[in-house]
Amino acid sequence: MTAPVTVRFATPEDAATVGALLHDFNTEFESPTPGAAFFGERFAELLRRDDVLVVLAEDAGEAVAFAFLTLRPTPYYRGPLAQLEELYVRPALRDEGIGTRVLTAAIDEVRRRGAGEMHINVDEIDHDTRRFYERHGFVNIEPGEDYRMLCYLREL
């Protein structure tokens, strides 16, 4: 019998592992990536912050999923607003409840920290992901059944 997948909060010592997962996520979805080493360096800094949370899932000691969240102040709640920046489960392990366990741990922790709301941006065409979040109580606040996620960017 194999050990169940464990879910825990990442520490700065997990930075390289989380960086590798984010690199794999970007590679899978053909998004630009500066590489696992760069992400590892960034997470080494980010995981020391109080306004950053990473939930890590491991199967027999191997990282198989993560969620990366940021918290920011908002005038609408006494606590922070949580932004779910990324949630990734390795393809071979999808549909086994790991994503749900990671998301649930993230929600429970940001609630504990007093967050009033959690946001996530999802691409319009990503119907499976949209159904996943809707199943967990997230609501599309854009008008209509489908919507486009617009993101304005200015490089500095």
N, C-alpha and C positions, 0 to 999 in steps of 0.2 A: 504494500500500500504506500502511495506517495504522500508526502506531506502536503497539506493544503497551501494554497497561495496565501502569503502574509501581506498585510498592508500596514505601512508605517509612514511616519513623517521623515523626510530626508534631512540629513545634516550636511554641513560643509564637506565632510569626508565622502559624501556620495556624489560630489559635483561631477566627476568624470563619468560616472554611470548615468546620471541624468542628462549630461551633455551628449552622450552616445545615443540615448533614446530619442532626444530631440533631433539629432542628426538623422537617425533612421526614419523618423516621422517625416521630416522634410524630403528625404530621398524617396520614400515610398510615394509621396504625393507630388513628386517632381517640382518641389519648391526650392528656391535657392537656399544653399546652406554654406556657411563659412567653415564647416567641418566640426567633428566631434570634439577635437582638442580646444578649439575656440569656445564652443559652448561650455565645455568643462571649466575653462578659466572663468567665464562669466558666472556660471552657477557657483563657483567657489566664492565669489563676491556676493552674489544675490542671496545665497542661503544663510548668510550672516545677518540679513536684514529682518527686522520685525514685521515689515509689510510685504513679505514674500513667504509663500507656503508651497512646498512641493510634497505631494503624496506619492509614495513609491510602492509598487506591488512587486513581490518577489516569489518565484516558484523554485523551490529547492536552492535558494540563495542566488538565483539568477534574476536580474531585473526584467520584468515583462510588461510593465505599464507604469505610467506616471500622469499626474495632473500638476500643472504649474499655475498658481494663482497669485495675483497681486491685490493688495488692499490699499484703498486710498480714501482720504477724508471726503465727506459729502455734507452739504448743509441739510439734506433731507432726513438724516438719521443721526442719532447720537454716536453710533458706531460707524465703522467704515463701510464702503461699498466694495464688494469683492468682484474681481474680474477673473473669470476662468480663461486663462490665456491659451492653454494647450491641455488636451487630454489625449493620450495615446495608449493603445493596447497592441502588442505585437500581433500581426495578422493571424498566425496559427492559433492564437488563444482567444480570438474574438467570439462573442456569443456564448461565453462561459460564465458570465456574471462578474468578471474582473473589473470592467469599466464601471459597473454599478457600485461595486465595493469601493473603488477609488473615489468616485464622485460622492458617494454617501459620506465617506471619511472627510472629504473636503468640505462638504456642506456642514457637517456636524462641527468641524473645527472653526469655520468662519462664523457660525452661529455662536459658538462658545466665546469667540472674540468680539461679539456684539454687532456683527455685520447686519445691515438691514436689507440687503439685496445682493444677488449675485447675477452678473451679466456674462453672456457668452456670445460671440459672433460666429455665425454659421453661414456658410455659402448657400445661396438659394438652391442650387442644384444638388446639394448633398442631402438627399431625402432620408437616407438611413440614419445619418447623424441627427437630423432634425427630429426624427421619430424617437430616437434615444433620449434626447433632452426633453421632448414633450412628455414622454413616459415618466420622466422624473420631475414633472411639475413646472418646467420652463415653458413660457408662453412667448410666441412671436408677437411683438408689439408693433410691427410694421403692418400697414393696411394690406388687405388682400390675402389670398391663400399663399402665393409665392411672393418673394421680395428679392431685391438685390442688396447685397451687403456692400455699401459704399464706404471706402476708406480714403480719406484725403491724406496726402503725405508731402512733407517738404523736408528734403535732406538738408541738414545743417552742417 
